[in-house]
Amino acid sequence: MMPTAYARPTTTAVDETRSERISADPAFLELVRRRDRLGFVVVGSIVVIYFGYILLLAFAPGLMCSHVTTTITAGFPLGLGVLIATFLLVAFYVWRSRTILDRMSDEIVNRSAP
């Protein structure tokens, strides 16, 4: 038989104090700033690439229909490039998050331990 309701975790005064210490830490503010900037750059790049491809489809159909080989038009490698660029940007985001942001986060949490 499965429970119908789950107990909400209770917050203790120690957790609130630790949370306040972390929030006030200048390193935490730097972490948030870096994370936000990285996310904005990656998402912005992906949006520009995707909309660029759509705009090429809409306003340069001749370019997209031109043949690269006898059977492949330019739209195919450009579309493949969009997918590869997206994959690389996401891989960059994950790599950057894992190497820099996670390390910063761990340092902040360890410093704020009671």
Secondary structure, 3 states (H helix, E strand, C coil): CCCCCCCCCCCCHHHHHHHHHHHHCHHHHHHHHHHHHHHHHHHHHHHHHHHHHHHHHHHCHHHHHCECCCCCECHHHHHHHHHHHHHHHHHHHHHHHHHHHHHHHHHHHHHCCC
